[in-house]
Amino acid sequence: MTPDEFRQAGHELIDWIADYRADLEQRPVRASVKPGDVRSQFSRTPPESPRNPEDLLRELEQIIVPGITQVQHPMHYGWFPSNASLASTLGDIASSGLGTLGISWESCPALTEVEEVVCDWMRQLMGLSGQWEGCIQDTASTACLTALLIARERTSDYSESRGGLQAEDRPLLVYTTEEAHSSVVKAALLAGFGRDNLRLVSMDPGTRAMSVRALADQIESDLADSAVPCAVVASIGSTGVTAFDPLAEIARITAAHAIWLHVDAAMAGSAMLLPEYRHLWEGVEVADSIAWNPHKWMGTILDCSLFYVRDVQHLVRVMSTNPSYLRSSVDNEVKQYRDWGVPLGRRFRALKLWYHLSIDGIESIRDRLRRDLDNAQWFASQVSQSEHWRVLAPVHLQTVCIRHEPPGLTAEALDHHTLAWVNTINQSGDAFMSPSQLDGYWMVRVSIGVEATTRNHVENLWKLIQRNASDQLILAEKN
Ligand SMILES: *Cc1c(COP(=O)(O)O)cnc(C)c1O
């Protein structure tokens, strides 16, 4: 493809994307395909002769789009918001178009330095002090893995340069709660700690926040057993019920025992752009590492996860390799982001943050976050004021966990009812929510915060939910 052919096909693609985004609301929210439906529309063998971009555009429309669950749809309330603002999409396109290679400062000085700039802008926008330095990772999962690797190396005094964890005579321990994201458990296992050395600390039953008392007791008893407490992963806005572990109190304990404190704020980090919400992570300045995803609620298109540490020297010592073909005469003056995580090659991800912050502007982003927080409070108050409806966890941010509990329905019958109404709505394509288990029973998470979702959409959702829940009761009686 020549640049001129690219120009023409590119204009058509951009037009198609703009129409697609403009008309998204007309489409069903949930992908309407069965397993294998998309795959079976592709030839089993690779294309032998070149095809036209127009054909591919048609197939995007006919084959790909039906296989997409529309997380940019205003009636999408599932999982967490995964906004892909158009301003950041432009930055992402610019990144692809430039075709840069980030493997060292020298391979693309601008890539490194814009990443430094935007990470520092984001630090300031979240009210973090100048002791933090950050980089962009693909996801919070990778950031958590990186955090646990550097925690392991700090506690073990760089065991990687000897026999690794395999040669340690006492086990290193990681502490988190059952409410933590599955990526935390995965990171602990992949970093070599082993499941036996992962402590799920008990939680306050009402808020599902880590019990500081239980953490302190667990650490005491582990120390008495000659084990070595290594890291605590605190959830700042958990995935299930948006629980906030009490960071300031946890930080006092981790500081006293030289335990690494990693803050997983993947979702709730966006709320820290709002000064009035920063009390929710009070104590964060004493942590050792923080990860959060602009690619969720804030809306910088996937993948864009920010990872901050206070001790860059330590991070780099653990992560660096210095092969001769990557050395240059300016190494002492520049950052080498390959030494800040696992991958060598990196994309120019900083461009999407630059575009997003510059074109949309932080004040409009903040206004939108506040709109969503208001909508969530409105929705929660409607639910809790309605007979036989319950809000099951404190609504700290924009996710509301609800259940319809009609008299006489308990245990399995109640589970059946919950899944019946939510699945009926999800299958209809009118809206999408995530059913999820809480203390062994099904509930429904309504996560508000898609860029296109207005109060009107949330009002419609509440009508839809009430209608479907009562229809299910009538149906059940008939049977
Ligand atoms: C979404 C989420 C993650 C995982 O994020 P990825 O970037 O998809 O790896 C981790 N922790 C929490 C609290 C999350 O909400």
The ligand as an SDF file (V2000), in Angstrom:
LIG
                    3D

 15 15  0  0  0  0  0  0  0  0999 V2000
   -9.8570   -3.6750   35.8070 C   0  0  0  0  0  0  0  0  0  0  0  0
   -9.0850   -3.9300   37.0520 C   0  0  0  0  0  0  0  0  0  0  0  0
   -7.8640   -4.6070   37.0190 C   0  0  0  0  0  0  0  0  0  0  0  0
   -7.2910   -5.2010   35.7620 C   0  0  0  0  0  0  0  0  0  0  0  0
   -7.0410   -4.2470   34.8220 O   0  0  0  0  0  0  0  0  0  0  0  0
   -6.2980   -4.5890   33.4440 P   0  0  0  0  0  0  0  0  0  0  0  0
   -5.7280   -3.2880   33.0600 O   0  0  0  0  0  0  0  0  0  0  0  0
   -7.3570   -5.0820   32.5420 O   0  0  0  0  0  0  0  0  0  0  0  0
   -5.2660   -5.6180   33.7320 O   0  0  0  0  0  0  0  0  0  0  0  0
   -7.1720   -4.7510   38.1900 C   0  0  0  0  0  0  0  0  0  0  0  0
   -7.6530   -4.2800   39.3560 N   0  0  0  0  0  0  0  0  0  0  0  0
   -8.8310   -3.6370   39.4340 C   0  0  0  0  0  0  0  0  0  0  0  0
   -9.3110   -3.1110   40.7420 C   0  0  0  0  0  0  0  0  0  0  0  0
   -9.5870   -3.4410   38.2730 C   0  0  0  0  0  0  0  0  0  0  0  0
  -10.7510   -2.7910   38.3510 O   0  0  0  0  0  0  0  0  0  0  0  0
  1  2  1  0
  2  3  1  0
  2 14  2  0
  3  4  1  0
  3 10  2  0
  4  5  1  0
  5  6  1  0
  6  7  2  0
  6  8  1  0
  6  9  1  0
 10 11  1  0
 11 12  2  0
 12 13  1  0
 12 14  1  0
 14 15  1  0
M  END
$$$$
